Amino acid sequence: MHTGNTPTVADRLVRLIHGEAPERVPFVPFILGFCAKDAGYPVSVTYEDAEKSFYTQLHTAEKYGFDGTPLYFYASYGAWEFGGEVKMPQSQWEQATMITQHPAESPEAVEALELPPVGATGSVPLALAFSRYQAEHQLPVIGAPQVGVFTAAGNISGVSKLARWLIKQPETAHTLLRKATDHLVDTVGLWVEHFDPAQVLPFIGEPTASNQIISPQQFETFVLPYQRELHEKILDMGINSIVCHICGDQTANLPHWQQIPFSRDGFPGLLSFDHRVDLQQAIDLFGADNIITGNVEPRMIQDGSPDEVYHLCVEKITIGKTAPRGYVLMSGCEVPVQAPPDNIRAMVQAIEDHGYYR
């Protein structure tokens, strides 16, 4: 991870991770497809061209003046990697990849499912190439495994099938979650082989475990053991911090997330929350040991006026600045591709006007 004298767009974030208080709150918007569109490319290059994806994100951060660090991520991870099929975004309203064929939609298919060769299938070669650009530019290597265990499992089988198995065939759900966990651990191990573990920041997005899909009791049984194991094994590889986007309304799951480690050796984890989670509650529960990021509503970034976006950001900044280990202004999920550029500028203006620590 870059700690030298040459500044990068990620310097404030890096200093915060290393326990140094930056002069102002970092602004890392969680912005992917927007960058390709803003540069005049189709959104699909975000997911199928590592070089263009990296440089459009880097140039967008420099153009708008935010503290971004490029990221390769898509929430459909697991389907393509286990032999299913995905479709790249094509229309102006498509923001990310979509699963067109799940690789294991029956209990028999789950039993027969084999772990894919590490680094050889789906998006993994693209993500690894993307991380090489991160390392070459002395930026944090934010990468694998991309999603949490439950989301990966849902992408392999289909979320509706997985949800049904939780109730009717729990042994099938556990078999699938076991295989998803093993694959994600293996994938992080590939990053540790190629990069300094101290430079690697695994990114884990977990939307499918939200309370819009499963209950907190189901989370405790089917998510907590596997997610905790994943984090423990990642940290045992010598990685210091994990970036975790707790997507959707997971308010009822938060006590279970408290039982999962996000960092080691005094480093903070980085926890990102959906706009449906109260930011002050997130700080109260996780802020003593973790950097809290979030959680501006993406819909407002797309549909609100610049003035509305500005004031919403000021509200989040005011609360976030009380976080003991630090705060990062961020969208509550990916910034919509169709967000007006003036709304990104409004977010930058809010951080410049109200983000400085005095």
LUMMARKE-279024 format. One line per field, with one value per residue (C-alpha): z negated, y negated, x; residue number from 1; residue in one letter. Coordinates in steps of 0.001 Angstrom, whole numbers, always signed. Each point is the difference from the previous one (the first is absolute). Example, Ala and Ser with C-alpha at 12.3 -4.5 7.8 and 13.67 -1.06 7.14 Angstrom:
# LUMMARKE-279024
zz	(-7800 / +660) .
yy	(+4500 / -3440) .
xx	(+12300 / +1370) .
pos	(1 / 2) .
code	(A / S) .
END
This chain:
# LUMMARKE-279024
zz	(+0 / +1000 / -2881 / +1891 / +837 / +3391 / -595 / +1396 / +76 / -2885 / -2382 / -2511 / -147 / -418 / -2819 / -1762 / +243 / -1511 / -2935 / +1205 / -192 / +3402 / +95 / +1312 / +503 / +3105 / +2731 / +1772 / +1909 / +967 / +3682 / +2855 / +3124 / -245 / +669 / +3277 / +1147 / -1013 / +2078 / +3056 / -236 / -305 / -3593 / +885 / +78 / -3800 / -187 / +3127 / +543 / -3010 / +1492 / +1052 / -3237 / -2097 / +1898 / +388 / -3771 / -675 / +2430 / -1358 / -3516 / +1288 / +2119 / -2792 / -2853 / -2289 / -1967 / +1988 / +484 / +3022 / -749 / +2024 / -1378 / +1149 / -2181 / +2298 / -1020 / -297 / +2957 / +2803 / -2134 / -617 / +3650 / +389 / +2368 / -413 / +2359 / +95 / -345 / +3375 / -270 / -1574 / -3033 / -689 / -2629 / -514 / +1124 / -160 / -545 / +2908 / -1134 / -3528 / -154 / -2741 / -209 / -1548 / -3050 / +2353 / +1818 / -3317 / -1034 / +3336 / -33 / +58 / -1081 / +3083 / +689 / -2015 / +2180 / +3255 / +265 / +228 / -1075 / -2080 / +2752 / +715 / -3680 / -401 / +2998 / -1497 / -3284 / +1823 / +1148 / -3593 / -1196 / +2841 / -963 / -3696 / -909 / -2458 / +1656 / -676 / +1599 / -650 / -1089 / +1186 / -1777 / -3238 / -351 / +40 / +3052 / +1866 / -843 / +1156 / +3269 / +551 / -623 / +412 / -3050 / +6 / +60 / -2825 / -2094 / +493 / -975 / -3271 / -1061 / +1900 / +685 / -2409 / +658 / +3656 / -1079 / -2322 / +2729 / +2375 / -2645 / -817 / +3621 / +403 / -3114 / +1182 / +3397 / -1477 / -2351 / +2925 / +2043 / -2707 / -247 / +3667 / -784 / -2872 / +2400 / +2418 / -2352 / -3389 / -2500 / -1773 / +3254 / +572 / -1145 / +809 / +977 / -1097 / +1052 / -1673 / +1316 / +44 / -3791 / -499 / -2088 / +3164 / +873 / -3196 / -3695 / -2662 / -1239 / +3457 / +119 / -3263 / +1341 / +3652 / +303 / -3237 / -234 / +3598 / +159 / -3265 / +1291 / +3225 / -1879 / -2467 / +2781 / +1941 / -3026 / -686 / +3430 / -1331 / +1325 / -2463 / +952 / +1814 / +1836 / -476 / +1653 / -2102 / +2664 / -371 / -3252 / -2392 / -3183 / -1656 / +1034 / -1508 / -3317 / +2036 / +2104 / -3296 / -464 / +3248 / +51 / +2536 / -880 / -2015 / -1924 / -835 / +3570 / +663 / +2272 / +2450 / -240 / +2594 / -673 / +2131 / -432 / -1725 / -3007 / -2458 / +211 / -3685 / -965 / +2271 / -1709 / -3459 / +787 / +2161 / -218 / -2884 / +2146 / +3583 / +2474 / +841 / +3570 / +1620 / +417 / +2394 / +1740 / +3625 / +1232 / -1214 / +1771 / +3249 / -429 / -2543 / +756 / -697 / -2981 / -1428 / +487 / -1586 / -3146 / -298 / +119 / -2622 / -2268 / +415 / -436 / -3233 / -1479 / +1487 / -1405 / -3473 / +930 / -2303 / +2635 / +2845 / +2633 / +3807 / +1954 / +2472 / +1860 / -1744 / +3024 / +3449 / +1418 / +2777 / +3539 / +909 / -2909 / +1196 / -151 / -1907 / -2853 / -266 / -99 / -2762 / -2058 / +509 / -1005 / -3167 / -1056 / +741 / -1951 / -2983 / +37 / -1643 / -3598 / -1995) .
yy	(+0 / -3374 / -1922 / -2000 / -3674 / +54 / -814 / +2226 / -315 / +2496 / -1766 / -1160 / +3475 / +1642 / -2370 / +735 / +3758 / -474 / -1950 / -3463 / -2593 / -1681 / -3716 / +747 / +2832 / +2042 / +219 / +3375 / +110 / +3734 / -865 / +2454 / -23 / -3761 / -405 / +1910 / -1960 / -3309 / +873 / +849 / +3789 / +2557 / +1046 / +3561 / -944 / -293 / +3777 / +1359 / -2229 / -301 / -2764 / -2263 / +711 / -1012 / -3141 / -1310 / +271 / -1622 / -2856 / -586 / -390 / -2508 / -1826 / -497 / -252 / +2822 / +2445 / +3073 / +3125 / +2144 / +3225 / +3067 / +1270 / +1461 / +1409 / +2978 / +1683 / +3773 / +918 / -559 / +1243 / +3381 / +524 / -1965 / -2881 / -3749 / -2808 / -3232 / -3239 / -1247 / -2488 / -3434 / +1216 / +3073 / -722 / +3341 / +3607 / +2214 / +3752 / +1855 / +3551 / +1232 / +2912 / +2021 / -301 / +3394 / +1936 / +2515 / -2763 / -1416 / +3409 / +369 / -3544 / -101 / -2888 / -1835 / -230 / -2951 / -3052 / +1598 / -594 / -2775 / -3462 / +1103 / -480 / -3465 / -937 / +1219 / -2069 / -2995 / +463 / -65 / -3526 / -917 / +1284 / -1673 / -3335 / +544 / +118 / +2367 / +3351 / +103 / +3186 / +3616 / +1546 / -2635 / +1467 / +1747 / +3697 / -248 / -2256 / +2293 / +2993 / -1810 / -884 / +3632 / +1439 / -2958 / -1934 / +1388 / +3574 / -681 / -1681 / +3014 / +2417 / -1853 / +1223 / +3228 / +1420 / -1608 / +2676 / -1107 / -3622 / +943 / +2019 / -2954 / -2478 / +2281 / +63 / -3756 / -639 / +2237 / -1711 / -3501 / +962 / +1492 / -3155 / -2292 / +2346 / -712 / -3729 / +737 / +2007 / -2937 / -3005 / -997 / +1006 / -3334 / -1732 / +2110 / -1220 / +2713 / -1480 / +1949 / -1129 / +1862 / -1033 / +3341 / +415 / -3117 / +155 / -629 / +3634 / +1937 / -325 / -707 / +3572 / +1343 / -2306 / +1496 / +3553 / -318 / -3124 / -652 / +3234 / -153 / -3750 / +71 / +2871 / -1901 / -3096 / +1986 / +1856 / -3231 / -1652 / +3110 / -550 / -3165 / -2450 / -2831 / -1407 / +1080 / -2338 / +1189 / -1525 / +1073 / -577 / -306 / -374 / +2130 / -1811 / +3209 / +1803 / -2533 / +1881 / +3014 / -2100 / -1106 / +3595 / -96 / -1352 / -2659 / -687 / +1060 / -1421 / -3288 / -906 / -1067 / +1765 / -2082 / +462 / -1459 / -197 / -306 / -3156 / +2111 / +491 / -2874 / -1521 / -902 / +3555 / +1338 / -2275 / +1025 / +3718 / +127 / -3337 / +841 / +2423 / -832 / -2868 / -664 / -892 / -1018 / -396 / -2541 / +1388 / +886 / -903 / -3549 / -182 / +852 / -1755 / -2758 / -3560 / -1077 / -1981 / +3049 / +2182 / -2639 / -262 / +3773 / +310 / -2723 / +1946 / +3176 / -1834 / -1629 / +3383 / +1828 / -2355 / +1345 / +3527 / +905 / +1792 / -2291 / -457 / +50 / -1650 / +2512 / +910 / +2633 / +2244 / -555 / -3472 / +401 / -132 / -2665 / -2303 / -3618 / -1178 / -3084 / +2263 / +1469 / -3551 / -779 / +2872 / -1304 / -3491 / +1342 / +1717 / -3125 / -2228 / +2264 / +2890 / -1654 / +819 / -3156) .
xx	(+0 / +1373 / +1561 / +2634 / +227 / -1730 / -3678 / -2729 / -3779 / -99 / +2396 / -2611 / -1513 / +3412 / +949 / -3267 / +587 / +3460 / -1376 / +975 / -2742 / -478 / -755 / -3485 / -2438 / +911 / -2636 / +44 / -3292 / -249 / -208 / +575 / -2183 / -485 / +3723 / -140 / -3046 / +1567 / +3069 / -2103 / +275 / -2800 / -619 / +1006 / +3706 / -215 / -340 / +1686 / +3054 / +2308 / +2139 / -2875 / -1857 / +2989 / +919 / -3543 / -431 / +3368 / -629 / -3509 / +1403 / +2541 / -2599 / -2540 / +2488 / -1068 / +2150 / -879 / +2005 / -944 / -1863 / -987 / -3298 / -3275 / -2763 / -696 / +3257 / -212 / -2196 / +2519 / +2887 / -1698 / -913 / -3236 / -597 / -345 / -973 / +1923 / -2003 / -1176 / -2854 / +330 / -1973 / +2128 / +2612 / +1734 / +190 / -3086 / -67 / -1602 / +788 / +677 / +2449 / -1769 / -3785 / -780 / +1230 / +1604 / +1867 / +1198 / +1357 / +1789 / +1374 / +3793 / +2177 / +1276 / +3739 / +1257 / +516 / -1110 / -3738 / -2559 / +1047 / +2986 / +2638 / -1444 / -25 / +3578 / +1126 / -1825 / +1849 / +3321 / -857 / -833 / +3367 / +1905 / -1564 / +813 / -3679 / -1671 / -633 / -3738 / -1233 / -958 / -2262 / -2568 / -3052 / -898 / -715 / -3795 / -47 / +2400 / -2190 / -3135 / +1682 / +966 / -3466 / -2322 / -1134 / -3540 / +1319 / +2433 / -2695 / -2269 / +2764 / +583 / -3442 / -609 / +3467 / +2459 / +2620 / +142 / +409 / +2852 / +1725 / -185 / +1177 / +2931 / +1117 / -480 / +2094 / +2827 / +46 / +110 / +2841 / +1937 / -551 / +1366 / +2976 / +715 / +265 / +2369 / +2180 / +246 / +102 / +1332 / -2721 / +458 / -998 / -3118 / -3429 / -2544 / -3359 / -3070 / -3466 / -2857 / -3427 / -1820 / +163 / -2121 / -3159 / -1992 / +858 / +820 / -744 / +2641 / -523 / +810 / +3019 / +1240 / -319 / +942 / +2156 / +1851 / +2061 / +1212 / +558 / +1945 / +2134 / +694 / +1152 / +2106 / +1796 / +580 / +1581 / +2096 / +1609 / +1670 / -2580 / -587 / -3406 / -3152 / -2369 / -3576 / -3066 / -2985 / -2620 / -3754 / -1915 / +2033 / -964 / -1220 / +3202 / +2402 / +456 / +1134 / +2387 / +1569 / +1197 / +2002 / +3588 / +947 / +3641 / +3028 / +2958 / -1693 / -916 / -3597 / -2416 / -2019 / -3761 / -2342 / -3730 / -3114 / -2072 / -2668 / +2298 / +151 / +3478 / +150 / -939 / +2745 / +2527 / -1205 / +259 / +3128 / +1813 / +2335 / +2014 / -942 / -87 / -3651 / -923 / -3261 / -2801 / -1522 / -3089 / +886 / -3481 / +524 / +3358 / -1802 / -3356 / +592 / +1028 / +3594 / -1281 / -1802 / +3072 / +2231 / -2132 / -353 / +3791 / +414 / -2359 / +2065 / +3319 / -1180 / -913 / +2975 / +2617 / -820 / +1181 / +2944 / +2133 / -996 / -2654 / -115 / -2822 / -1374 / -3143 / -2139 / +582 / +1515 / -580 / -2601 / +1341 / -2571 / +877 / +400 / +3623 / -1160 / -1093 / +3499 / +1324 / -2519 / +1408 / +3532 / -1128 / -1628 / +3211 / +2045 / -2388 / -681 / +2480 / +3003 / +845 / +575) .
pos	(1 / 2 / 3 / 4 / 5 / 6 / 7 / 8 / 9 / 10 / 11 / 12 / 13 / 14 / 15 / 16 / 17 / 18 / 19 / 20 / 21 / 22 / 23 / 24 / 25 / 26 / 27 / 28 / 29 / 30 / 31 / 32 / 33 / 34 / 35 / 36 / 37 / 38 / 39 / 40 / 41 / 42 / 43 / 44 / 45 / 46 / 47 / 48 / 49 / 50 / 51 / 52 / 53 / 54 / 55 / 56 / 57 / 58 / 59 / 60 / 61 / 62 / 63 / 64 / 65 / 66 / 67 / 68 / 69 / 70 / 71 / 72 / 73 / 74 / 75 / 76 / 77 / 78 / 79 / 80 / 81 / 82 / 83 / 84 / 85 / 86 / 87 / 88 / 89 / 90 / 91 / 92 / 93 / 94 / 95 / 96 / 97 / 98 / 99 / 100 / 101 / 102 / 103 / 104 / 105 / 106 / 107 / 108 / 109 / 110 / 111 / 112 / 113 / 114 / 115 / 116 / 117 / 118 / 119 / 120 / 121 / 122 / 123 / 124 / 125 / 126 / 127 / 128 / 129 / 130 / 131 / 132 / 133 / 134 / 135 / 136 / 137 / 138 / 139 / 140 / 141 / 142 / 143 / 144 / 145 / 146 / 147 / 148 / 149 / 150 / 151 / 152 / 153 / 154 / 155 / 156 / 157 / 158 / 159 / 160 / 161 / 162 / 163 / 164 / 165 / 166 / 167 / 168 / 169 / 170 / 171 / 172 / 173 / 174 / 175 / 176 / 177 / 178 / 179 / 180 / 181 / 182 / 183 / 184 / 185 / 186 / 187 / 188 / 189 / 190 / 191 / 192 / 193 / 194 / 195 / 196 / 197 / 198 / 199 / 200 / 201 / 202 / 203 / 204 / 205 / 206 / 207 / 208 / 209 / 210 / 211 / 212 / 213 / 214 / 215 / 216 / 217 / 218 / 219 / 220 / 221 / 222 / 223 / 224 / 225 / 226 / 227 / 228 / 229 / 230 / 231 / 232 / 233 / 234 / 235 / 236 / 237 / 238 / 239 / 240 / 241 / 242 / 243 / 244 / 245 / 246 / 247 / 248 / 249 / 250 / 251 / 252 / 253 / 254 / 255 / 256 / 257 / 258 / 259 / 260 / 261 / 262 / 263 / 264 / 265 / 266 / 267 / 268 / 269 / 270 / 271 / 272 / 273 / 274 / 275 / 276 / 277 / 278 / 279 / 280 / 281 / 282 / 283 / 284 / 285 / 286 / 287 / 288 / 289 / 290 / 291 / 292 / 293 / 294 / 295 / 296 / 297 / 298 / 299 / 300 / 301 / 302 / 303 / 304 / 305 / 306 / 307 / 308 / 309 / 310 / 311 / 312 / 313 / 314 / 315 / 316 / 317 / 318 / 319 / 320 / 321 / 322 / 323 / 324 / 325 / 326 / 327 / 328 / 329 / 330 / 331 / 332 / 333 / 334 / 335 / 336 / 337 / 338 / 339 / 340 / 341 / 342 / 343 / 344 / 345 / 346 / 347 / 348 / 349 / 350 / 351 / 352 / 353 / 354 / 355 / 356 / 357 / 358) .
code	(M / H / T / G / N / T / P / T / V / A / D / R / L / V / R / L / I / H / G / E / A / P / E / R / V / P / F / V / P / F / I / L / G / F / C / A / K / D / A / G / Y / P / V / S / V / T / Y / E / D / A / E / K / S / F / Y / T / Q / L / H / T / A / E / K / Y / G / F / D / G / T / P / L / Y / F / Y / A / S / Y / G / A / W / E / F / G / G / E / V / K / M / P / Q / S / Q / W / E / Q / A / T / M / I / T / Q / H / P / A / E / S / P / E / A / V / E / A / L / E / L / P / P / V / G / A / T / G / S / V / P / L / A / L / A / F / S / R / Y / Q / A / E / H / Q / L / P / V / I / G / A / P / Q / V / G / V / F / T / A / A / G / N / I / S / G / V / S / K / L / A / R / W / L / I / K / Q / P / E / T / A / H / T / L / L / R / K / A / T / D / H / L / V / D / T / V / G / L / W / V / E / H / F / D / P / A / Q / V / L / P / F / I / G / E / P / T / A / S / N / Q / I / I / S / P / Q / Q / F / E / T / F / V / L / P / Y / Q / R / E / L / H / E / K / I / L / D / M / G / I / N / S / I / V / C / H / I / C / G / D / Q / T / A / N / L / P / H / W / Q / Q / I / P / F / S / R / D / G / F / P / G / L / L / S / F / D / H / R / V / D / L / Q / Q / A / I / D / L / F / G / A / D / N / I / I / T / G / N / V / E / P / R / M / I / Q / D / G / S / P / D / E / V / Y / H / L / C / V / E / K / I / T / I / G / K / T / A / P / R / G / Y / V / L / M / S / G / C / E / V / P / V / Q / A / P / P / D / N / I / R / A / M / V / Q / A / I / E / D / H / G / Y / Y / R) .
END
